[in-house]
Amino acid sequence: MPEPFLLRGSHAAATLIAARMGSQTLADTSLTNQCARTFLRWGLHGFSVFEVPDGDWQLLARLRPIITDRRYVLTVEAATLLRAGFPLLPTEDHPHWTVVLSEPTPEQFARVRPLFDGPFENPAWTGRRSG
Amino acid sequence: MSASYDLVYDPNDVGADMVVECWISQSPHARDADFDPQPGDWIRAGDDEEPPLRGRVTRRDGDRVWIQLQLPRATDAVA
């Protein structure tokens, strides 16, 4: 049974920049797996992105420390997602958002993937090397 | 999938408290009946993009495992 989710009282400003960590996290396997988890939890197909508050990556890092461990990120403007027909819901706590897909299929993944820019090096990455 | 970690995690699912939900069925031990993480267990979580992270199991519900990841200390970084 999906659990109810609350939407924050936030509106996706057209200039909002959203980031998705990882250079491969828009691949079909990654999106398929995340959509499965989102569907089980909330009854909708979607994947997570994070708002970069006022373009401040260091603030994002304070809000979500995991980002400091991720070398590459992908970004998208909220307006781009919305114009393409992908709702952007303010789920969980700030700065988390969910990009909603009508169905978790390779066709939908192929529609949303090119809307993102990157991957490029994360400005908040602290530079951990393999060990 | 790499065997250098126990559970796959999506960095975009990690909360401010560093807790993330992982599914055993989406991880290297998907077919390992002996893999039975319990709250309090330390495991390694990864995604093949960055080095795996240590994490402690905080909750288990069948296929779903919640772990609290531990970021490496700055002194652990290799220049």
Backbone of each chain as ProteinMPNN parsed JSONL, in Angstrom:
{"seq_chain_A": "MPEPFLLRGSHAAATLIAARMGSQTLADTSLTNQCARTFLRWGLHGFSVFEVPDGDWQLLARLRPIITDRRYVLTVEAATLLRAGFPLLPTEDHPHWTVVLSEPTPEQFARVRPLFDGPFENPAWTGRRSG", "coords_chain_A": {"N_chain_A": [[0.858, -1.188, 0.0], [0.785, 2.057, -1.061], [2.287, 4.892, 0.534], [0.966, 7.964, 1.821], [1.967, 11.136, 0.465], [3.286, 14.334, 1.211], [3.114, 17.497, -0.277], [5.348, 20.146, -0.41], [4.765, 23.616, 0.159], [5.689, 24.788, -2.282], [6.498, 26.318, -5.347], [7.501, 25.432, -8.567], [9.712, 27.481, -9.686], [10.37, 29.059, -12.801], [13.031, 29.528, -13.254], [14.315, 27.792, -11.629], [16.964, 25.667, -10.918], [17.647, 22.325, -11.236], [19.368, 19.513, -9.973], [20.855, 16.394, -10.694], [22.551, 13.816, -9.25], [25.472, 12.092, -10.338], [26.82, 10.559, -13.262], [25.645, 8.531, -14.642], [23.092, 8.205, -13.831], [20.793, 8.693, -15.202], [20.48, 6.64, -16.854], [18.792, 3.834, -18.367], [18.563, 1.575, -16.63], [19.047, 2.68, -14.076], [16.981, 4.59, -13.879], [14.76, 2.931, -14.175], [14.942, 1.371, -11.855], [14.759, 3.35, -9.854], [12.236, 4.4, -10.388], [10.685, 2.189, -9.782], [11.029, 2.022, -7.008], [9.949, 4.479, -6.225], [7.332, 4.168, -7.082], [6.428, 2.061, -5.485], [6.535, 3.313, -3.055], [5.02, 5.724, -3.261], [3.093, 5.416, -5.235], [3.399, 6.528, -7.731], [5.251, 7.113, -10.752], [8.537, 8.149, -10.796], [11.521, 10.189, -10.434], [14.26, 11.344, -8.414], [15.407, 14.704, -7.984], [17.463, 17.545, -7.129], [16.993, 20.796, -6.006], [19.094, 23.525, -6.719], [19.727, 25.804, -4.525], [19.186, 29.108, -5.224], [21.262, 28.924, -6.992], [23.409, 28.162, -5.47], [25.778, 26.025, -4.821], [27.254, 25.242, -2.624], [25.529, 25.68, -0.52], [23.613, 23.771, -1.174], [25.175, 21.545, -0.681], [25.392, 21.709, 2.078], [22.799, 21.198, 2.794], [22.374, 18.685, 1.73], [24.581, 16.562, 2.311], [25.623, 14.333, 0.923], [26.143, 15.062, -1.646], [28.668, 16.099, -1.752], [30.287, 13.995, -2.166], [30.084, 13.196, -4.711], [31.257, 13.209, -7.917], [30.301, 13.97, -10.453], [27.592, 15.727, -11.958], [24.288, 16.226, -13.282], [22.253, 18.681, -14.792], [19.197, 20.589, -14.961], [16.819, 22.978, -16.104], [13.892, 23.941, -14.424], [11.825, 24.973, -15.986], [12.304, 23.84, -18.466], [11.753, 21.122, -18.067], [9.038, 21.283, -17.386], [7.875, 22.437, -19.689], [8.236, 20.37, -21.432], [6.442, 18.604, -20.536], [6.761, 17.208, -18.139], [5.88, 16.822, -14.952], [6.986, 18.505, -11.96], [7.405, 17.844, -8.77], [7.31, 19.152, -5.44], [8.542, 17.282, -3.244], [9.091, 15.492, -0.13], [11.6, 16.971, 1.988], [12.847, 20.322, 1.571], [15.828, 20.54, -0.33], [14.489, 18.795, -2.124], [12.99, 17.394, -5.024], [10.613, 15.747, -7.146], [10.68, 14.338, -10.298], [8.113, 13.592, -12.415], [7.036, 10.796, -14.235], [4.998, 9.538, -16.886], [4.969, 6.872, -17.411], [7.19, 4.144, -16.637], [9.155, 3.649, -18.864], [11.501, 2.741, -21.49], [11.044, 4.496, -23.591], [9.921, 6.804, -22.411], [12.039, 7.453, -20.735], [13.932, 8.088, -22.639], [12.863, 10.412, -23.57], [13.032, 12.221, -21.457], [15.697, 12.248, -20.726], [17.488, 13.719, -22.563], [16.89, 16.301, -21.86], [18.407, 17.133, -19.822], [21.465, 18.723, -18.924], [24.975, 18.081, -19.179], [26.997, 15.204, -18.224], [28.774, 17.202, -15.814], [31.562, 18.434, -13.897], [30.976, 18.445, -10.465], [30.459, 21.337, -8.627], [30.507, 21.252, -5.86], [31.903, 19.075, -5.102], [34.17, 17.216, -3.097], [36.381, 15.863, -3.817], [37.153, 13.124, -3.307], [39.119, 10.251, -3.742], [39.378, 6.939, -5.204], [39.628, 4.22, -2.934]], "CA_chain_A": [[0.0, 0.0, 0.0], [1.599, 3.281, -1.094], [2.077, 5.816, 1.636], [0.652, 9.313, 1.342], [3.08, 12.062, 0.521], [2.917, 15.739, 1.307], [3.838, 18.422, -1.137], [5.686, 21.419, 0.224], [4.101, 24.749, -0.474], [6.662, 25.418, -3.169], [6.172, 26.323, -6.769], [8.73, 25.302, -9.348], [10.008, 28.684, -10.459], [10.908, 28.739, -14.12], [14.484, 29.619, -13.245], [14.867, 26.813, -10.704], [17.903, 24.7, -11.481], [17.625, 21.063, -10.512], [20.553, 18.703, -10.225], [20.784, 14.955, -10.435], [23.923, 13.375, -9.023], [25.952, 10.926, -11.055], [26.812, 10.677, -14.722], [24.904, 7.402, -15.215], [21.836, 8.026, -13.102], [19.649, 8.793, -16.108], [20.465, 5.445, -17.686], [17.53, 3.095, -18.246], [18.544, 0.734, -15.431], [18.921, 3.523, -12.894], [15.631, 5.171, -13.833], [13.811, 1.84, -13.935], [15.003, 1.006, -10.437], [14.217, 4.395, -8.997], [10.785, 4.468, -10.597], [10.071, 1.086, -9.036], [11.012, 2.398, -5.589], [9.0, 5.586, -6.056], [5.972, 3.648, -7.257], [6.067, 1.297, -4.29], [6.392, 4.207, -1.912], [4.009, 6.77, -3.423], [2.108, 5.107, -6.252], [3.626, 7.243, -8.984], [6.566, 6.857, -11.34], [9.314, 9.375, -10.792], [12.885, 10.114, -9.943], [14.639, 12.469, -7.566], [16.379, 15.742, -8.323], [17.61, 18.508, -6.048], [17.105, 22.2, -6.342], [20.322, 24.212, -6.307], [19.093, 27.023, -4.022], [19.799, 30.353, -5.693], [22.496, 28.587, -7.7], [24.463, 28.032, -4.473], [26.104, 24.611, -4.666], [27.731, 24.987, -1.262], [24.336, 25.561, 0.306], [23.07, 22.442, -1.459], [26.019, 20.57, 0.01], [25.051, 21.711, 3.51], [21.477, 20.592, 2.921], [22.479, 17.296, 1.303], [26.026, 16.293, 2.33], [26.037, 13.282, -0.01], [26.573, 15.641, -2.919], [30.105, 16.367, -1.692], [30.987, 12.764, -2.515], [29.724, 12.858, -6.086], [32.085, 14.029, -8.8], [29.586, 14.481, -11.622], [26.173, 16.032, -11.83], [23.512, 16.638, -14.441], [21.354, 19.744, -14.373], [18.089, 20.934, -15.854], [15.969, 24.06, -15.63], [12.523, 23.496, -14.184], [10.991, 25.354, -17.126], [12.534, 22.868, -19.538], [10.983, 19.918, -17.738], [7.617, 21.564, -17.417], [7.474, 22.626, -21.088], [8.244, 19.056, -22.09], [5.331, 17.82, -20.008], [7.144, 16.407, -16.971], [5.615, 17.543, -13.699], [8.06, 18.576, -10.973], [6.693, 17.966, -7.497], [8.146, 19.424, -4.265], [8.329, 16.186, -2.301], [9.989, 15.41, 1.024], [11.968, 18.288, 2.476], [13.682, 21.159, 0.704], [15.516, 20.962, -1.701], [14.154, 17.617, -2.92], [11.871, 17.424, -5.959], [10.422, 14.512, -7.908], [10.256, 14.462, -11.69], [7.108, 12.554, -12.608], [6.911, 10.19, -15.564], [3.697, 8.89, -17.082], [5.225, 5.439, -17.343], [8.633, 3.892, -16.511], [9.542, 2.904, -20.06], [12.651, 3.32, -22.215], [10.59, 5.608, -24.432], [9.818, 7.991, -21.554], [13.386, 7.796, -20.288], [14.592, 8.722, -23.78], [12.295, 11.765, -23.723], [13.46, 13.114, -20.38], [17.157, 12.26, -20.597], [18.183, 14.802, -23.268], [16.575, 17.61, -21.31], [19.44, 17.442, -18.842], [22.803, 19.085, -19.375], [26.055, 17.4, -18.458], [27.505, 15.481, -16.881], [29.934, 18.048, -15.621], [32.114, 18.269, -12.556], [30.169, 19.033, -9.409], [31.193, 22.393, -7.909], [30.559, 20.975, -4.423], [32.629, 17.821, -4.897], [35.334, 17.428, -2.251], [37.559, 15.284, -4.428], [37.586, 11.829, -2.783], [39.59, 9.315, -4.748], [39.084, 5.556, -4.848], [40.481, 3.673, -1.885]], "C_chain_A": [[0.898, 1.243, 0.0], [1.282, 4.169, 0.097], [1.72, 7.191, 1.075], [1.902, 10.174, 1.374], [2.548, 13.483, 0.53], [3.75, 16.556, 0.343], [4.11, 19.698, -0.36], [4.933, 22.525, -0.509], [5.044, 25.505, -1.369], [6.198, 25.306, -4.604], [7.476, 26.276, -7.548], [8.927, 26.542, -10.202], [10.692, 28.306, -11.759], [12.428, 28.712, -14.118], [15.124, 28.609, -12.299], [15.773, 25.845, -11.454], [17.858, 23.451, -10.609], [18.828, 20.231, -10.923], [20.271, 17.248, -9.914], [22.229, 14.452, -10.364], [24.256, 12.143, -9.844], [25.833, 11.07, -12.557], [25.972, 9.586, -15.385], [23.507, 7.246, -14.629], [20.602, 8.34, -13.929], [19.617, 7.623, -17.089], [19.184, 4.652, -17.415], [17.468, 2.274, -16.954], [18.329, 1.566, -14.175], [17.517, 4.087, -12.774], [14.58, 4.094, -13.581], [13.776, 1.488, -12.457], [14.425, 2.096, -9.548], [12.707, 4.527, -9.161], [10.064, 3.353, -9.829], [9.971, 1.438, -7.55], [9.999, 3.511, -5.333], [7.566, 5.087, -6.159], [5.527, 2.861, -6.031], [5.758, 2.236, -3.134], [5.183, 5.134, -2.052], [2.953, 6.484, -4.475], [2.239, 5.93, -7.518], [5.048, 6.931, -9.462], [7.346, 8.155, -11.373], [10.712, 9.155, -10.281], [13.266, 11.434, -9.275], [15.608, 13.425, -8.247], [16.436, 16.701, -7.138], [17.727, 19.916, -6.603], [18.458, 22.71, -5.871], [19.856, 25.592, -5.84], [19.839, 28.289, -4.429], [21.132, 30.1, -6.389], [23.677, 28.344, -6.779], [24.737, 26.546, -4.205], [26.595, 24.295, -3.257], [26.563, 24.888, -0.29], [23.676, 24.203, 0.071], [23.871, 21.373, -0.727], [25.733, 20.54, 1.513], [23.699, 21.034, 3.744], [21.497, 19.094, 2.614], [23.965, 16.914, 1.206], [26.494, 15.249, 1.329], [26.583, 13.883, -1.294], [28.07, 15.932, -2.924], [30.921, 15.157, -2.121], [30.803, 12.381, -3.981], [30.456, 13.779, -7.054], [31.276, 14.681, -9.924], [28.112, 14.714, -11.331], [25.592, 16.36, -13.202], [22.564, 17.725, -13.953], [20.27, 19.989, -15.416], [17.351, 22.118, -15.25], [14.544, 23.539, -15.486], [11.634, 23.788, -15.392], [11.123, 24.354, -18.268], [11.733, 21.601, -19.295], [9.495, 20.164, -17.899], [7.111, 21.741, -18.852], [7.386, 21.307, -21.829], [7.17, 18.134, -21.531], [5.667, 16.92, -18.839], [6.891, 17.215, -15.705], [6.805, 17.453, -12.745], [7.403, 18.864, -9.633], [7.65, 18.214, -6.339], [7.894, 18.392, -3.163], [9.388, 16.195, -1.21], [10.375, 16.822, 1.478], [12.839, 19.021, 1.457], [15.125, 20.689, 0.784], [15.13, 19.816, -2.646], [12.913, 17.841, -3.792], [11.794, 16.069, -6.656], [9.955, 14.854, -9.309], [9.327, 13.29, -11.976], [7.082, 12.094, -14.058], [5.552, 9.51, -15.682], [3.818, 7.374, -17.004], [6.735, 5.213, -17.321], [9.149, 3.059, -17.683], [10.764, 3.527, -20.723], [12.256, 4.512, -23.087], [10.494, 6.901, -23.612], [11.188, 8.43, -21.059], [14.125, 8.547, -21.395], [14.06, 10.13, -24.017], [12.866, 12.72, -22.68], [14.981, 13.271, -20.332], [17.826, 13.438, -21.315], [17.854, 16.2, -22.765], [17.633, 18.069, -20.32], [20.756, 17.81, -19.527], [23.845, 18.335, -18.542], [26.223, 15.988, -18.952], [28.691, 16.438, -16.872], [30.373, 17.96, -14.159], [31.32, 19.101, -11.544], [30.958, 20.098, -8.656], [31.345, 22.127, -6.413], [31.317, 19.685, -4.099], [33.89, 18.085, -4.097], [36.539, 16.622, -2.708], [38.053, 13.988, -3.849], [38.015, 10.946, -3.939], [39.284, 7.902, -4.308], [40.098, 5.063, -3.832], [39.865, 2.457, -1.221]], "O_chain_A": [[1.671, 1.46, 0.933], [0.158, 4.192, 0.598], [2.134, 7.535, -0.032], [2.788, 9.971, 2.204], [1.511, 13.789, -0.059], [4.947, 16.321, 0.177], [3.214, 20.26, 0.268], [4.523, 22.362, -1.658], [5.192, 26.721, -1.244], [5.585, 24.317, -5.007], [8.431, 26.986, -7.233], [8.382, 26.647, -11.301], [11.483, 27.365, -11.817], [13.044, 27.969, -14.882], [16.349, 28.57, -12.177], [15.398, 25.283, -12.483], [18.014, 23.525, -9.39], [19.247, 20.248, -12.08], [19.536, 16.926, -8.981], [23.016, 14.639, -11.292], [23.418, 11.258, -10.022], [24.864, 11.635, -13.064], [25.625, 9.701, -16.56], [22.82, 6.263, -14.905], [19.482, 8.264, -13.423], [18.828, 7.614, -18.034], [18.572, 4.79, -16.356], [16.448, 2.274, -16.265], [17.527, 1.206, -13.313], [16.926, 4.068, -11.694], [13.616, 4.325, -12.85], [12.703, 1.326, -11.876], [13.69, 1.81, -8.603], [11.986, 4.739, -8.186], [8.973, 3.556, -9.298], [8.95, 1.18, -6.913], [9.278, 3.483, -4.336], [6.691, 5.529, -5.415], [4.383, 2.98, -5.591], [4.849, 1.994, -2.34], [4.416, 5.317, -1.107], [1.997, 7.249, -4.597], [1.291, 6.023, -8.298], [5.917, 6.541, -8.682], [6.874, 9.153, -11.917], [11.05, 8.089, -9.767], [12.677, 12.483, -9.536], [16.504, 13.012, -8.983], [15.574, 16.675, -6.259], [18.471, 20.175, -7.55], [18.916, 22.379, -4.777], [19.614, 26.467, -6.671], [20.982, 28.507, -4.026], [22.02, 30.952, -6.378], [24.822, 28.319, -7.231], [24.009, 25.899, -3.452], [26.372, 23.193, -2.756], [26.603, 24.101, 0.655], [23.23, 23.558, 1.02], [23.305, 20.408, -0.214], [25.819, 19.489, 2.147], [23.488, 20.382, 4.767], [20.717, 18.33, 3.183], [24.537, 16.945, 0.116], [27.655, 15.274, 0.92], [27.409, 13.262, -1.962], [28.68, 16.004, -3.991], [32.112, 15.278, -2.408], [31.313, 11.354, -4.429], [30.286, 14.997, -7.006], [31.545, 15.822, -10.3], [27.484, 13.988, -10.56], [26.305, 16.717, -14.14], [22.118, 17.683, -12.806], [20.414, 19.641, -16.588], [17.266, 22.247, -14.029], [14.059, 22.786, -16.33], [10.8, 22.968, -15.775], [10.145, 24.061, -18.955], [11.105, 21.07, -20.211], [8.779, 19.349, -18.48], [6.036, 21.248, -19.193], [6.571, 21.141, -22.737], [7.008, 17.008, -22.002], [4.94, 15.965, -18.566], [7.605, 18.177, -15.421], [7.532, 16.46, -12.725], [6.911, 19.966, -9.385], [8.692, 17.565, -6.253], [7.103, 18.637, -2.251], [10.44, 16.819, -1.347], [9.58, 17.755, 1.367], [13.477, 18.407, 0.602], [15.615, 20.455, 1.888], [15.422, 19.874, -3.841], [11.918, 18.409, -3.341], [12.783, 15.342, -6.743], [8.968, 15.565, -9.494], [9.706, 12.133, -11.8], [7.104, 12.905, -14.984], [5.024, 8.976, -14.707], [2.889, 6.684, -16.585], [7.485, 5.989, -17.913], [9.534, 1.902, -17.511], [11.032, 4.714, -20.537], [13.053, 5.428, -23.292], [10.932, 7.96, -24.061], [11.472, 9.625, -20.97], [14.847, 9.509, -21.134], [14.752, 10.957, -24.611], [13.148, 13.881, -22.977], [15.485, 14.323, -19.938], [18.668, 14.103, -20.712], [18.469, 17.176, -23.195], [17.739, 19.258, -20.019], [21.101, 17.266, -20.576], [23.624, 18.006, -17.376], [25.661, 15.61, -19.979], [29.497, 16.471, -17.802], [29.636, 17.47, -13.303], [31.042, 20.282, -11.751], [32.017, 19.802, -8.101], [32.215, 22.711, -5.767], [31.36, 19.261, -2.944], [34.608, 19.05, -4.363], [37.597, 16.673, -2.081], [39.257, 13.736, -3.877], [37.361, 10.9, -4.981], [38.957, 7.682, -3.141], [41.27, 5.439, -3.865], [40.463, 1.879, -0.314]]}, "seq_chain_B": "MSASYDLVYDPNDVGADMVVECWISQSPHARDADFDPQPGDWIRAGDDEEPPLRGRVTRRDGDRVWIQLQLPRATDAVA", "coords_chain_B": {"N_chain_B": [[27.312, -6.485, -12.083], [29.275, -4.845, -9.612], [31.192, -6.607, -7.144], [32.2, -5.327, -4.996], [30.705, -4.085, -3.182], [27.791, -4.305, -1.072], [25.146, -3.434, -1.283], [23.247, -1.626, -3.689], [22.979, 1.844, -4.093], [21.139, 4.835, -4.722], [22.401, 7.968, -5.201], [20.767, 10.149, -5.308], [18.658, 9.585, -3.754], [19.416, 9.838, -1.186], [18.929, 11.071, 2.016], [18.921, 14.138, 4.022], [19.817, 13.27, 6.418], [21.519, 11.319, 5.736], [20.458, 8.854, 5.305], [19.359, 6.19, 3.308], [17.199, 4.346, 1.201], [17.536, 1.061, 0.122], [17.22, -1.646, -2.195], [17.396, -5.097, -1.895], [16.933, -6.753, -4.056], [17.802, -5.248, -6.159], [20.459, -5.276, -6.043], [23.915, -6.553, -5.694], [23.65, -8.923, -4.188], [21.274, -10.082, -4.891], [20.452, -12.669, -5.518], [21.321, -14.117, -3.43], [20.683, -16.099, -0.917], [21.719, -16.138, 1.579], [22.338, -13.607, 2.308], [21.515, -11.367, 4.611], [20.864, -8.692, 5.841], [20.715, -6.944, 8.901], [19.277, -4.616, 11.256], [21.727, -2.496, 12.576], [23.868, -3.782, 11.473], [26.922, -3.347, 9.687], [27.48, -2.4, 6.406], [28.526, -2.232, 2.942], [27.844, 0.209, 0.535], [27.208, 1.022, -2.843], [27.502, 2.37, -6.242], [28.839, 1.988, -8.598], [29.897, 4.264, -9.709], [31.201, 5.956, -7.959], [33.62, 5.455, -5.307], [32.682, 2.832, -3.014], [30.629, 3.358, -0.075], [30.659, 3.102, 3.485], [28.009, 1.92, 5.519], [25.402, 1.853, 7.974], [22.92, -0.444, 8.812], [19.7, 0.633, 9.39], [17.102, -0.059, 9.33], [14.952, -2.721, 8.297], [12.876, -4.216, 5.929], [11.828, -6.788, 4.596], [12.609, -6.964, 1.274], [13.507, -4.4, 1.296], [15.915, -2.213, 2.531], [17.14, 0.049, 4.837], [19.764, 2.234, 5.11], [22.246, 4.078, 6.877], [24.467, 6.177, 5.591], [28.002, 6.697, 5.72], [30.044, 9.344, 5.333], [33.349, 9.627, 4.077], [36.087, 10.758, 6.112], [37.728, 13.934, 5.847], [40.431, 13.57, 6.151], [40.796, 11.111, 5.133], [40.988, 11.315, 2.471], [42.715, 10.895, -0.603], [45.296, 12.46, -2.122]], "CA_chain_B": [[27.374, -5.541, -10.967], [30.501, -5.058, -8.863], [31.064, -7.309, -5.881], [32.924, -4.578, -3.98], [29.745, -3.546, -2.227], [26.673, -5.207, -0.777], [23.871, -2.861, -1.713], [23.277, -0.499, -4.604], [22.178, 2.98, -3.648], [21.039, 5.967, -5.645], [22.756, 9.148, -4.398], [19.671, 11.117, -5.336], [17.684, 9.162, -2.754], [19.997, 9.966, 0.148], [18.36, 12.189, 2.741], [19.819, 15.038, 4.76], [20.373, 12.491, 7.527], [22.379, 10.319, 5.079], [19.758, 7.57, 5.234], [18.884, 5.879, 1.963], [16.545, 3.051, 1.051], [18.089, 0.203, -0.91], [16.499, -2.899, -2.382], [18.287, -6.232, -2.093], [16.683, -7.28, -5.401], [18.491, -4.387, -7.12], [21.847, -5.241, -5.566], [24.716, -7.742, -6.054], [23.235, -10.13, -3.457], [19.865, -10.332, -5.202], [20.16, -14.107, -5.541], [22.062, -14.726, -2.331], [19.742, -16.35, 0.177], [22.415, -15.981, 2.853], [22.503, -12.186, 2.596], [20.399, -11.073, 5.509], [21.257, -7.542, 6.654], [19.851, -6.633, 10.032], [19.603, -3.334, 11.89], [22.977, -2.498, 13.309], [24.944, -4.34, 10.637], [27.66, -2.444, 8.809], [27.608, -2.936, 5.056], [29.069, -1.275, 1.978], [26.88, 0.57, -0.495], [27.872, 1.655, -3.981], [26.734, 2.502, -7.473], [29.78, 1.828, -9.705], [30.443, 5.538, -10.194], [32.101, 6.465, -6.934], [34.001, 4.388, -4.367], [31.607, 2.487, -2.082], [30.585, 3.968, 1.246], [30.177, 2.279, 4.592], [26.728, 2.354, 6.053], [24.848, 1.005, 9.011], [21.514, -0.745, 8.586], [18.84, 1.213, 10.421], [15.768, -0.658, 9.254], [14.82, -3.762, 7.273], [11.507, -4.665, 5.686], [11.901, -7.69, 3.454], [13.573, -6.595, 0.239], [13.901, -3.008, 1.509], [16.878, -2.016, 3.612], [17.51, 1.449, 5.005], [21.097, 2.336, 5.687], [22.747, 5.429, 7.097], [25.795, 6.188, 5.001], [29.034, 7.434, 6.433], [30.969, 9.972, 4.413], [34.72, 9.52, 4.564], [36.619, 11.968, 6.699], [38.605, 14.669, 4.94], [41.773, 13.025, 6.268], [40.871, 9.86, 4.391], [41.12, 11.615, 1.044], [44.046, 10.678, -1.153], [45.556, 13.556, -3.064]], "C_chain_B": [[28.591, -5.884, -10.102], [30.215, -5.801, -7.575], [31.755, -6.561, -4.769], [31.968, -3.904, -3.003], [28.55, -4.495, -2.126], [25.343, -4.731, -1.341], [24.114, -1.724, -2.694], [22.446, 0.628, -4.011], [22.182, 4.057, -4.718], [21.36, 7.223, -4.826], [21.642, 10.178, -4.327], [18.554, 10.755, -4.363], [18.185, 9.377, -1.334], [19.458, 11.226, 0.829], [19.403, 13.049, 3.431], [20.486, 14.311, 5.932], [21.263, 11.348, 7.027], [21.752, 8.933, 5.052], [19.206, 7.386, 3.827], [18.254, 4.487, 1.967], [17.176, 2.301, -0.107], [17.229, -1.054, -1.024], [17.512, -4.011, -2.636], [18.138, -6.765, -3.517], [17.349, -6.446, -6.483], [19.992, -4.359, -6.859], [22.589, -6.532, -5.904], [24.267, -9.028, -5.371], [21.792, -10.53, -3.752], [19.508, -11.811, -5.158], [20.885, -14.854, -4.425], [21.138, -14.878, -1.134], [20.393, -16.146, 1.544], [22.607, -14.517, 3.236], [21.292, -11.717, 3.376], [20.75, -9.901, 6.412], [20.218, -7.216, 7.712], [20.223, -5.272, 10.607], [20.841, -3.452, 12.768], [24.143, -3.035, 12.516], [25.61, -3.226, 9.84], [27.789, -3.117, 7.448], [28.241, -1.865, 4.183], [28.035, -1.049, 0.884], [27.596, 1.298, -1.623], [26.966, 1.749, -5.188], [27.617, 2.436, -8.709], [30.285, 3.141, -10.292], [31.475, 6.106, -9.246], [32.528, 5.298, -6.046], [32.872, 4.097, -3.389], [31.744, 3.21, -0.75], [30.148, 2.939, 2.28], [28.836, 2.828, 5.054], [26.222, 1.362, 7.076], [23.365, 0.794, 8.745], [20.692, -0.18, 9.739], [17.462, 0.557, 10.457], [15.752, -1.688, 8.144], [13.346, -4.149, 7.173], [11.529, -5.511, 4.421], [13.002, -7.287, 2.494], [14.178, -5.219, 0.509], [14.794, -2.891, 2.751], [17.207, -0.532, 3.667], [18.867, 1.482, 5.69], [21.458, 3.809, 5.87], [24.201, 5.435, 6.652], [26.746, 7.057, 5.82], [29.98, 8.029, 5.399], [32.381, 9.835, 4.971], [35.172, 10.843, 5.162], [37.556, 12.636, 5.709], [40.012, 14.09, 4.974], [41.924, 11.708, 5.541], [41.126, 10.092, 2.924], [42.567, 11.4, 0.609], [44.261, 11.726, -2.221], [45.879, 13.01, -4.451]], "O_chain_B": [[28.9, -7.056, -9.886], [29.147, -5.654, -6.981], [31.893, -7.106, -3.674], [32.412, -3.215, -2.085], [28.339, -5.359, -2.977], [24.527, -5.523, -1.811], [25.066, -0.957, -2.55], [21.352, 0.403, -3.493], [23.117, 4.166, -5.512], [20.662, 7.514, -3.855], [21.583, 10.982, -3.396], [17.616, 11.529, -4.172], [17.454, 9.124, -0.376], [19.53, 12.32, 0.268], [20.595, 12.742, 3.428], [21.571, 14.686, 6.377], [21.705, 10.51, 7.814], [22.442, 7.944, 4.803], [18.656, 8.315, 3.235], [18.723, 3.577, 2.65], [17.331, 2.851, -1.198], [16.589, -1.467, -0.057], [18.385, -3.878, -3.494], [19.124, -7.187, -4.12], [17.452, -6.897, -7.623], [20.707, -3.513, -7.396], [21.974, -7.5, -6.35], [24.478, -10.115, -5.909], [21.163, -11.232, -2.961], [18.385, -12.169, -4.801], [21.038, -16.074, -4.478], [20.847, -13.911, -0.43], [19.698, -15.999, 2.549], [22.997, -14.218, 4.365], [20.179, -11.677, 2.853], [20.919, -10.08, 7.619], [19.014, -7.214, 7.454], [21.36, -4.825, 10.459], [20.979, -4.369, 13.577], [25.296, -2.769, 12.855], [24.955, -2.291, 9.381], [28.169, -4.285, 7.364], [28.466, -0.738, 4.624], [27.43, -1.993, 0.375], [28.493, 2.104, -1.375], [25.827, 1.282, -5.176], [27.162, 2.807, -9.791], [31.026, 3.131, -11.275], [32.489, 6.664, -9.664], [31.866, 4.26, -6.033], [32.169, 5.018, -2.971], [32.836, 3.617, -0.355], [29.371, 2.03, 1.988], [28.572, 4.029, 4.988], [26.57, 0.181, 7.047], [22.637, 1.751, 8.482], [20.95, -0.471, 10.907], [16.754, 0.607, 11.463], [16.465, -1.541, 7.152], [12.669, -4.374, 8.176], [11.281, -5.017, 3.321], [14.18, -7.27, 2.852], [15.255, -4.909, -0.001], [14.48, -3.385, 3.834], [17.518, 0.073, 2.642], [19.08, 0.836, 6.716], [21.022, 4.669, 5.104], [25.055, 4.784, 7.255], [26.346, 8.0, 6.502], [30.644, 7.293, 4.669], [32.59, 9.914, 6.182], [34.702, 11.91, 4.77], [38.113, 11.977, 4.831], [40.717, 14.107, 3.965], [43.041, 11.228, 5.346], [41.451, 9.152, 2.198], [43.508, 11.684, 1.35], [43.451, 11.844, -3.14], [46.126, 13.783, -5.376]]}, "name": "protein", "num_of_chains": 2, "seq": "MPEPFLLRGSHAAATLIAARMGSQTLADTSLTNQCARTFLRWGLHGFSVFEVPDGDWQLLARLRPIITDRRYVLTVEAATLLRAGFPLLPTEDHPHWTVVLSEPTPEQFARVRPLFDGPFENPAWTGRRSGMSASYDLVYDPNDVGADMVVECWISQSPHARDADFDPQPGDWIRAGDDEEPPLRGRVTRRDGDRVWIQLQLPRATDAVA"}
